[in-house]
Amino acid sequence: MKITVYTTVACPYCDMLMEYLDEKGFEYETKRVDESNEIREEMAQNSGGFLGVPFTCITQEDGTAEGVIGFDKNKLNSLLGIE
């Protein structure tokens, strides 16, 4: 499983999301949309045009990917297999 968190430098919800993933022991990659137009465009493509942060893309081993808008703990738990 690959987890990518799209974030900005001053996003408290992004910080809460990353702290939650750290607490649960998940590794993830962060991509700062405020540093690169390419990353912002990548996030927009993966999110169906959503431009707010945090946006998390979770890619399963079979290649299927799902996005989570905001810090939606219930959806994250479901996709990550956390009860």
Secondary structure, DSSP 4 states (H G I P E B T S, - for coil): -EEEEEE-TT-HHHHHHHHHHHHHT---EEEETTT-HHHHHHHHHHHTS---S-EEEEE-TTS-EEEEESS-HHHHHHHHT--
